[in-house]
Amino acid sequence: MAKIISIENIKTFSSNTFRLFLTLHLTFFFIVVIAISGIEFSLGEVSVLSLYKFRNIWEFLPWIAGQFNLLLAILVISLITNEFRNKTFRFQLLNGLSREQLIAGKIWMIFTISFYGLILSFGASLVCGFLIGDEVFSWDIFQKAYMPLAYFIQLFAYLCMAAFFAFLLKRTAVTIIVFLLYLFPGEVIIRKLLFSNWEQFFPTKAMAGLTKFPREMSGKFEHAIETLTNNTEQINLIVSDLPLSFNIVLSLVYSFVFILSSYWILKKVSL
Amino acid sequence: MEDKPVLQIKGLTKHYGKLTAVSHLNLTVEKGMVYGLLGPNGSGKTTTLSSALDLIHPSSGEILWFGESGSSITRRQIGSLIEQPVFYPFLTLKDNLRIITRAKKVSDNCINRVLGITKLLDRKYSKFKHLSSGLKQRMALAAVLVGDPEVLILDEPTKGLDPEGFSDLREIISEQKKQGKTIILASHILDEVEKVCTHVGILKEGKLIQEGHVKNILSGKDVVIISGDDLEAISEKLTECDIIENQERYKNEIRVILKKNHTSGDLNKYLLDHGLVLSKLEVQKNKLEAEFLELIK
């Protein structure tokens, strides 16, 4: 395993695509986090600043980070489809790696990017909680500090799904288009039309359920948004009603299925 | 393992849709052989080698490396160059070779050695995408040599090489041959194959039509180039001649392949007996090229 990690690290960290997308991701994430913190909005006990206070921030920033998953999914798609385009899967196979090891390398790459997401959401939550939320240290601040871990699982599952599309379609542009079409309206149509009673169990729904708008604040914010926008339709910031633990299990099962399917495709394909 | 053939291909067949690229191919390469795989474009050389290296899945047949089904462990003993050089374009030569050293579980120390052999040491920190096609081919040769593999598979290794590279390649192959390495070489440059190979297999439309020691393939049939005032009459008379196997017209000359145990003298006598005088009669050394062209007809 050490050699696969080493090989994948040489490739990934030297890739301009990797550096570019990570820089973009970091930039967009912090722009949004800082921009939202600057919104002076308060309605009764509801204020934007309350989202930056511990414990809310442990849920809020992973939820914000989750909105940028698509960018990292495109990165994973690019890195995998480039291997097909440059015939570098063949290069590795010729030099003694097996197809299993090629998949293991990609799982490691996905794990690395997800780990970056974990560090980012945990670190940003901690720092912003003190700097923007203006909190002082106590052990209580770590309540709900497990939420970045849920975001890590969400991102890992999401990137496994993107990898599956990349292995299936092999071409960057085609994969990105099909992946986007699957996210919207593909899965939504399938869910609504065919399996409306099982909506919560679908991949993107289960994954989205892992990062939630701060639950304690969601009702208040929903009401505030409805009041401010004179919206007669119900606003729902919580995308899944299933328990977090259930969504974790479901997302891990989906990750496993996507990895296994990717391996099956790679096993069958001529390189 | 010592006694087992390096490579055994048994009944290999590969279909691409309706097209049969390779059909029931049997081939054995023993240790120490320099095996030349010859064939015109589309004859199945690359498909055969790609199947042997698990890059493509055969429709049927069995491939054994060192008597065992191909695994990543046996592949580490093989250095291969299939079709065009394939590397990570954004990585330096050193980093590309580092990937190979890790895959083959060998020390990074050999990087300088292989770059030295292929005269690329001064380009060690250049990105692969910045190399010319000739240098890319040299890099592919460097990659083949990483880990000092037991077997070298070279598919069209001279593609893109300049005359110096060509000569260097010949030197590299000779050196590897001296070390007792097994080399499988697919090439269109028949002269090159004839110079370096001990054994040859000739593929035509996915079938192995001739195989054996180079000396045996060069079966002793002479090739004679003749010319005369009345080429039409000479050509016509040759069609009735039973000492020749084949004739081909090239501008104002005729290339004749004589049957075994017949000489140019016999040919000259036959034509003189029929009142035809030759202005040119040149016996060519029996070349693999002549044999090859004859076989793939």
Interface residues (C-beta under 8 A of the other chain):
Chain A: K3 S6 I7 I10 K11 S14 S15 N16 N86 K87 T88 R90 F91 Q92 L93 L94 N95 G96 L97 S98 Q101 K268 S270 L271
Chain B: S50 L53 D54 L55 I56 H57 S71 S72 I73 R75 R76 S80 I82 V86 F87 Y88 P89 F90 L91 D95 R98 I99 I100 R102 A103 K104 K105 A143 V146
